[in-house]
Amino acid sequence: MDLRGVRVTWLGHGTFAFSTPAGKKILLDAWLQDNPACPDDQKHQGKLDAMLITHGHFDHIGNAVAAAQEGKPDHVVGTFEIGVWLEKQGVENATGINKGGTIDLGGVKATMVYADHTCGIIEGDQILYGGEAAGYVLRFDNGLTLYAAGDTNVFGDMRLIGEIYQPQVAILPIGDFYTMGPREAAFATRLLNVKNVIPAHYGTFPALSGTPAALRQELAALGLNDVEVAEIRPGQSVG
């Protein structure tokens, strides 16, 4: 999978690290120390240039405060509500944007886009309103455009994401139960018109039964035999 010098590392579940040819490091959905799928030697990511949060569920934001304090990123990006919550937790450089908005992370432009999912922040015995779930389109200076869907079901406006931003690669959840499964992810691939897919949000718990093999079968059923599916283990990278 040619990512034009961008390195994408899967840290298990929905957490990813992106490294650019210029040396920038971006963390997507900081669930590290508490993530059973994250390798022990990857639970501390060190210095970060930016963090992106898709939504407030514990398996995406659970270690965001610790990662921000350790990595000291210049930008910690989420929805407006997530940004306010992070600021209250003492996170510096928290920025709340909203869907359709774009922020320049320095060599990477991140645009927040729609996701079909819930969002709530567990705090003690309460669930706080966390705005809405989102995905991100990342446009790198080297010409690569990557769509990280976050937790979502397939939705028709993925076609618009494909038409407007024209991503070459998509990170899609395939686990089922809490997100779309392989069949829906295959339809998402067709709507987006991407030729490269990195599966996510599977295998962490028994309920997340979707597999890359099942995704390939569903893609073949739609005639999408030319789509490359990157089957990597947590801690491994593509690009």
C-alpha positions as CSV (number, residue, x, y, z in Angstrom):
1,M,0.0,0.0,0.0
2,D,1.6,3.2,-1.2
3,L,1.0,6.0,1.3
4,R,3.5,8.4,-0.3
5,G,5.8,8.3,2.7
6,V,3.1,8.6,5.4
7,R,3.4,5.8,8.0
8,V,0.2,4.5,9.6
9,T,0.6,2.4,12.7
10,W,-2.4,0.6,14.2
11,L,-2.2,0.6,18.0
12,G,-5.2,-1.6,18.4
13,H,-9.0,-1.1,18.4
14,G,-9.6,2.4,17.0
15,T,-6.3,4.0,17.9
16,F,-3.8,5.0,15.2
17,A,-0.5,7.0,14.9
18,F,0.4,8.8,11.7
19,S,4.0,9.8,10.9
20,T,4.6,12.2,8.1
21,P,7.7,12.4,5.8
22,A,8.5,15.7,7.6
23,G,8.6,14.0,11.0
24,K,5.2,15.1,12.3
25,K,3.3,12.6,14.6
26,I,-0.4,12.6,15.0
27,L,-2.4,10.3,17.4
28,L,-6.0,9.4,16.6
29,D,-8.2,8.4,19.5
30,A,-5.9,8.0,22.5
31,W,-6.8,4.6,24.1
32,L,-3.4,3.3,25.0
33,Q,-2.6,2.2,28.6
34,D,-6.1,0.7,29.1
35,N,-6.3,-0.8,25.6
36,P,-5.9,-4.6,25.8
37,A,-5.0,-4.7,22.1
38,C,-2.2,-2.1,22.3
39,P,1.3,-3.6,22.6
40,D,3.1,-2.8,25.9
41,D,5.9,-1.0,24.1
42,Q,3.4,1.3,22.3
43,K,1.3,2.4,25.3
44,H,3.4,5.6,25.7
45,Q,3.7,7.4,22.4
46,G,6.0,10.2,23.6
47,K,6.1,13.6,21.9
48,L,3.1,14.4,19.7
49,D,2.4,17.2,17.3
50,A,-1.3,16.7,17.3
51,M,-4.1,14.5,18.7
52,L,-7.5,13.9,17.1
53,I,-10.5,12.6,19.0
54,T,-13.5,11.2,17.1
55,H,-15.9,10.9,20.0
56,G,-16.1,10.6,23.8
57,H,-16.5,6.8,24.4
58,F,-14.0,5.4,26.8
59,D,-12.3,3.2,24.1
60,H,-11.4,6.4,22.2
61,I,-10.8,9.1,24.8
62,G,-9.9,7.0,27.8
63,N,-6.2,7.9,27.9
64,A,-6.5,11.3,26.0
65,V,-5.6,13.3,29.1
66,A,-2.5,11.2,29.9
67,A,-1.4,11.2,26.3
68,A,-1.8,14.9,26.0
69,Q,0.2,15.6,29.2
70,E,2.9,13.2,28.0
71,G,3.0,14.2,24.3
72,K,2.5,18.0,24.7
73,P,0.9,18.3,21.3
74,D,0.3,21.7,19.7
75,H,-3.3,20.7,18.9
76,V,-5.8,18.4,20.6
77,V,-8.8,18.4,18.3
78,G,-12.4,17.2,18.9
79,T,-15.9,18.5,18.7
80,F,-16.7,21.6,20.6
81,E,-18.1,19.6,23.5
82,I,-15.0,17.3,23.6
83,G,-12.8,20.4,23.5
84,V,-14.5,22.0,26.5
85,W,-14.3,18.7,28.5
86,L,-10.6,18.3,27.7
87,E,-9.9,21.8,28.9
88,K,-11.7,21.1,32.1
89,Q,-9.4,18.1,32.6
90,G,-6.4,20.4,32.3
91,V,-5.5,19.5,28.7
92,E,-3.6,22.4,27.0
93,N,-4.1,23.4,23.4
94,A,-7.6,21.7,23.2
95,T,-9.5,23.0,20.2
96,G,-13.2,22.2,19.6
97,I,-14.3,22.4,16.0
98,N,-17.3,20.9,14.2
99,K,-18.3,19.0,11.1
100,G,-17.1,20.6,7.9
101,G,-14.5,22.6,9.8
102,T,-10.8,22.3,8.9
103,I,-7.7,22.9,11.1
104,D,-4.1,23.1,9.9
105,L,-1.9,20.9,12.0
106,G,1.2,21.9,10.1
107,G,1.8,19.9,7.0
108,V,-1.6,18.1,7.5
109,K,-5.0,19.6,7.2
110,A,-7.7,17.8,9.2
111,T,-11.4,18.2,8.3
112,M,-14.0,16.9,10.6
113,V,-16.8,15.0,8.8
114,Y,-20.0,13.1,9.8
115,A,-20.1,9.8,11.6
116,D,-23.2,7.7,12.4
117,H,-22.6,6.8,16.0
118,T,-23.4,7.8,19.6
119,C,-21.2,9.8,21.9
120,G,-21.1,10.0,25.7
121,I,-18.3,10.6,28.2
122,I,-18.3,8.3,31.2
123,E,-17.4,10.3,34.3
124,G,-17.9,8.5,37.6
125,D,-21.4,7.1,37.6
126,Q,-22.6,9.6,35.0
127,I,-22.6,9.7,31.2
128,L,-22.0,13.3,30.1
129,Y,-23.1,14.7,26.8
130,G,-20.2,14.6,24.4
131,G,-21.6,16.2,21.3
132,E,-21.7,13.9,18.3
133,A,-19.3,11.3,16.9
134,A,-17.2,12.4,13.9
135,G,-14.6,11.2,11.5
136,Y,-11.7,13.0,9.9
137,V,-10.3,13.6,6.4
138,L,-6.5,14.1,6.6
139,R,-4.9,15.9,3.7
140,F,-1.1,15.6,3.8
141,D,1.3,18.0,2.1
142,N,2.6,15.1,0.0
143,G,-0.7,14.7,-1.7
144,L,-2.1,11.8,0.3
145,T,-5.7,12.1,1.5
146,L,-6.8,9.6,4.1
147,Y,-10.3,9.2,5.6
148,A,-10.4,8.0,9.1
149,A,-14.1,7.1,9.7
150,G,-14.0,6.7,13.4
151,D,-16.9,4.6,14.9
152,T,-19.7,4.6,12.4
153,N,-22.2,2.7,10.4
154,V,-22.3,3.1,6.6
155,F,-24.2,6.2,5.5
156,G,-25.1,7.5,2.1
157,D,-23.2,10.7,2.4
158,M,-19.9,8.7,2.4
159,R,-20.4,9.2,-1.4
160,L,-20.1,13.0,-0.8
161,I,-16.9,12.5,1.3
162,G,-15.5,10.5,-1.6
163,E,-16.6,13.2,-4.2
164,I,-15.4,16.2,-2.2
165,Y,-12.1,15.0,-0.7
166,Q,-11.3,12.1,-3.0
167,P,-9.4,10.0,-0.4
168,Q,-7.0,7.3,-1.6
169,V,-7.2,5.3,1.6
170,A,-9.8,4.8,4.3
171,I,-9.6,3.5,7.8
172,L,-12.9,1.8,8.4
173,P,-14.3,-0.1,11.4
174,I,-15.3,-3.7,10.6
175,G,-16.0,-5.3,14.0
176,D,-19.8,-5.2,14.0
177,F,-21.9,-4.9,17.2
178,Y,-20.8,-1.4,18.1
179,T,-20.0,-0.3,14.5
180,M,-20.6,-1.5,11.0
181,G,-19.4,-5.0,10.1
182,P,-17.6,-6.3,7.0
183,R,-20.7,-6.1,4.7
184,E,-21.5,-2.5,5.6
185,A,-17.8,-1.6,5.3
186,A,-17.7,-3.1,1.8
187,F,-20.6,-0.8,0.8
188,A,-18.8,2.1,2.5
189,T,-15.7,1.3,0.3
190,R,-17.8,1.5,-2.8
191,L,-19.5,4.8,-1.8
192,L,-16.1,6.3,-1.0
193,N,-14.5,5.0,-4.2
194,V,-11.3,4.1,-2.4
195,K,-8.8,1.4,-3.5
196,N,-7.1,1.0,-0.1
197,V,-8.7,0.1,3.2
198,I,-7.2,-0.3,6.6
199,P,-9.6,-2.2,8.9
200,A,-10.1,-1.1,12.5
201,H,-12.2,-1.7,15.6
202,Y,-12.2,-5.5,15.4
203,G,-10.8,-8.3,17.5
204,T,-10.4,-6.4,20.7
205,F,-13.4,-8.1,22.4
206,P,-15.3,-11.3,21.4
207,A,-18.3,-9.2,20.4
208,L,-16.2,-7.6,17.6
209,S,-16.4,-10.5,15.3
210,G,-15.7,-8.9,11.9
211,T,-12.4,-9.8,10.2
212,P,-10.4,-8.6,7.2
213,A,-11.0,-11.9,5.5
214,A,-14.8,-11.3,5.8
215,L,-14.3,-7.8,4.4
216,R,-12.5,-9.2,1.4
217,Q,-15.3,-11.6,0.8
218,E,-17.9,-8.8,0.9
219,L,-15.8,-6.6,-1.4
220,A,-15.5,-9.5,-3.9
221,A,-19.3,-9.9,-3.7
222,L,-19.6,-6.3,-4.9
223,G,-17.1,-6.8,-7.6
224,L,-14.4,-4.7,-5.8
225,N,-11.6,-7.2,-6.3
226,D,-9.1,-4.4,-6.9
227,V,-9.4,-3.0,-3.4
228,E,-6.3,-3.6,-1.2
229,V,-7.1,-4.5,2.4
230,A,-4.2,-4.0,4.8
231,E,-4.3,-6.7,7.4
232,I,-1.9,-5.7,10.1
233,R,-1.6,-6.6,13.8
234,P,-1.6,-4.0,16.6
235,G,1.8,-2.4,16.7
236,Q,2.4,-2.9,13.0
237,S,2.5,-0.2,10.3
238,V,1.7,0.3,6.6
239,G,3.4,2.9,4.4
